[in-house]
Amino acid sequence: ALPNSSINGGTFQDVTFNGNIFSVYGMSINGRATFINGIVKSDSYWNQTAPIHFRKGATWSGASNISYIDGLVSKEGDEPFTFPIGENGIYAPLTISAPVGATEIFAAKYKRQSGSDLGGISDPGLFNVSQCEYWDLTPTNGNYVKSYPLDITVGWNSFSNCGTSPYITNV
């Protein structure tokens, strides 16, 4: 894609992202998405919940600090999945274990801002909240209060440059 261009809507098979910064609105992906170069801005458009949606069985390869999705991404299906997300030059993937149902849909994004700004964090097992980054994972198939038995892994590393910012000490 050309710099600062956009891709609007549709279902695509085997997508390759290779360009500078560009925006995507309403793209569903079947097959494989390949990240080579460029940041894909996943912008909301007409109140969509996730402008880039990986359909059941869809996969990806190649995401890195130079090519990832900046914004909200959703995944449908019952297979494990790693969301190829990041922001501000930081690739910070989030991996979920296999959801229980074939129609489950989860959306994820990574933000380079303080997690303490979220408010409402009440889990007594969380001793510290990052002052510079957080991940958001949400079920989006209409049942937000259901208990989902998922294992979640986030892609934190020292490259994120959070300095002395406090982190959860009992990971």
Secondary structure per residue as TSV (DSSP state, phi and psi in degrees):
chain	resnum	aa	ss	phi	psi
A	1	A	-	360.0	152.5
A	2	L	-	-74.2	152.3
A	3	P	T	-54.7	138.9
A	4	N	T	58.6	25.1
A	5	S	-	-95.8	177.4
A	6	S	E	-138.8	153.6
A	7	I	E	-116.2	123.9
A	8	N	E	-113.3	113.1
A	9	G	E	64.9	167.4
A	10	G	E	109.7	165.3
A	11	T	E	-108.6	128.8
A	12	F	E	-121.6	146.7
A	13	Q	E	-109.1	127.8
A	14	D	E	53.2	78.8
A	15	V	E	-94.0	141.2
A	16	T	E	-120.1	125.8
A	17	F	E	-101.6	113.5
A	18	N	E	-150.5	94.0
A	19	G	S	-178.3	-166.6
A	20	N	S	-86.1	-151.4
A	21	I	S	-72.1	128.7
A	22	F	E	-146.9	161.1
A	23	S	E	-110.0	149.0
A	24	V	E	-126.9	133.4
A	25	Y	E	-124.2	115.3
A	26	G	E	67.8	48.8
A	27	M	E	-104.3	125.4
A	28	S	E	-103.2	137.3
A	29	I	E	-117.3	126.8
A	30	N	E	-108.5	152.7
A	31	G	E	78.9	-129.8
A	32	R	E	-123.4	136.6
A	33	A	E	-104.0	129.1
A	34	T	E	-112.2	125.7
A	35	F	E	-100.3	121.6
A	36	I	E	-112.5	-54.0
A	37	N	E	-156.5	144.1
A	38	G	S	105.2	146.5
A	39	I	-	-93.9	128.1
A	40	V	E	-97.3	112.7
A	41	K	E	-83.2	120.0
A	42	S	E	-99.5	86.8
A	43	D	-	-92.3	141.9
A	44	S	-	-69.8	144.5
A	45	Y	-	-149.1	122.5
A	46	W	T	55.3	44.8
A	47	N	T	61.3	27.8
A	48	Q	-	-70.1	145.3
A	49	T	S	-82.5	-34.0
A	50	A	-	-144.1	104.6
A	51	P	S	-62.8	-23.4
A	52	I	E	-119.0	123.3
A	53	H	E	-127.3	122.2
A	54	F	E	-89.6	119.5
A	55	R	-	-74.0	169.3
A	56	K	T	-54.1	129.9
A	57	G	T	86.2	-9.5
A	58	A	-	-72.2	146.7
A	59	T	E	-134.6	179.8
A	60	W	E	-150.7	167.1
A	61	S	E	-150.7	156.5
A	62	G	-	88.2	-1.9
A	63	A	-	-62.6	144.3
A	64	S	B	-162.4	-173.0
A	65	N	T	-63.0	-17.8
A	66	I	T	-103.2	-5.4
A	67	S	B	-156.9	111.0
A	68	Y	-	-159.5	179.9
A	69	I	E	-100.5	124.7
A	70	D	E	-102.0	99.8
A	71	G	E	137.7	-165.2
A	72	L	-	-80.8	134.0
A	73	V	E	-131.5	137.9
A	74	S	E	-119.7	157.4
A	75	K	E	-138.0	132.2
A	76	E	E	-110.3	140.6
A	77	G	S	127.4	178.7
A	78	D	S	-113.9	26.4
A	79	E	S	-108.5	154.5
A	80	P	-	-59.3	152.5
A	81	F	E	-152.9	142.5
A	82	T	E	-110.8	122.2
A	83	F	E	-79.1	122.6
A	84	P	-	-83.8	70.2
A	85	I	B	-115.4	159.8
A	86	G	E	-175.3	-176.3
A	87	E	E	-164.9	147.3
A	88	N	T	53.3	43.0
A	89	G	T	78.9	8.3
A	90	I	E	-112.8	116.9
A	91	Y	E	-85.4	121.9
A	92	A	-	-138.8	75.3
A	93	P	-	-64.2	154.1
A	94	L	E	-125.8	127.7
A	95	T	E	-112.8	136.6
A	96	I	E	-117.3	149.2
A	97	S	-	-73.8	176.3
A	98	A	-	-65.2	121.1
A	99	P	-	-64.9	160.0
A	100	V	S	-68.4	-39.9
A	101	G	S	-109.4	150.8
A	102	A	T	-69.1	-17.4
A	103	T	T	-104.8	8.1
A	104	E	-	-66.4	142.7
A	105	I	E	-131.9	128.6
A	106	F	E	-124.3	146.1
A	107	A	E	-120.3	143.9
A	108	A	E	-139.4	153.3
A	109	K	E	-153.6	160.2
A	110	Y	E	-117.8	136.8
A	111	K	E	-126.4	136.9
A	112	R	S	-95.0	71.1
A	113	Q	S	-157.6	171.8
A	114	S	-	-66.8	130.8
A	115	G	G	-70.8	-21.0
A	116	S	G	-67.9	-18.8
A	117	D	G	-70.7	-14.5
A	118	L	G	-69.4	-35.0
A	119	G	-	68.1	165.4
A	120	G	-	71.3	11.1
A	121	I	-	-82.0	111.0
A	122	S	-	-123.5	4.4
A	123	D	-	-66.3	119.3
A	124	P	T	-66.1	-12.8
A	125	G	T	-81.2	-9.9
A	126	L	-	-93.5	107.3
A	127	F	-	-85.9	-31.0
A	128	N	-	-139.0	152.6
A	129	V	-	-123.7	137.1
A	130	S	-	-58.5	141.1
A	131	Q	S	-93.8	5.7
A	132	C	S	-140.5	-6.6
A	133	E	-	-159.9	154.3
A	134	Y	E	-158.8	162.7
A	135	W	E	-114.6	145.4
A	136	D	E	-122.6	123.2
A	137	L	E	-125.0	124.9
A	138	T	E	-135.7	133.5
A	139	P	E	-71.7	134.8
A	140	T	-	-120.9	12.7
A	141	N	S	-94.2	25.9
A	142	G	S	94.9	-7.9
A	143	N	-	-117.1	84.7
A	144	Y	T	-81.9	-10.1
A	145	V	T	-106.4	-2.3
A	146	K	S	-65.1	146.0
A	147	S	-	-85.0	117.6
A	148	Y	-	-104.2	117.0
A	149	P	-	-80.8	85.8
A	150	L	-	-120.6	145.2
A	151	D	-	-95.8	134.8
A	152	I	E	-124.3	133.5
A	153	T	E	-128.1	131.3
A	154	V	E	-109.5	155.3
A	155	G	-	-94.4	49.8
A	156	W	-	-70.9	141.5
A	157	N	-	-153.1	170.5
A	158	S	G	-65.1	-18.2
A	159	F	G	-64.0	-20.3
A	160	S	G	-69.0	-10.4
A	161	N	-	53.8	50.1
A	162	C	-	-88.9	-0.7
A	163	G	T	59.0	-129.9
A	164	T	T	-91.5	12.0
A	165	S	-	-56.4	136.5
A	166	P	-	-68.3	146.0
A	167	Y	-	-126.5	168.1
A	168	I	-	-61.4	126.6
A	169	T	S	-91.6	-12.4
A	170	N	-	-115.1	49.9
A	171	V	-	-56.2	360.0
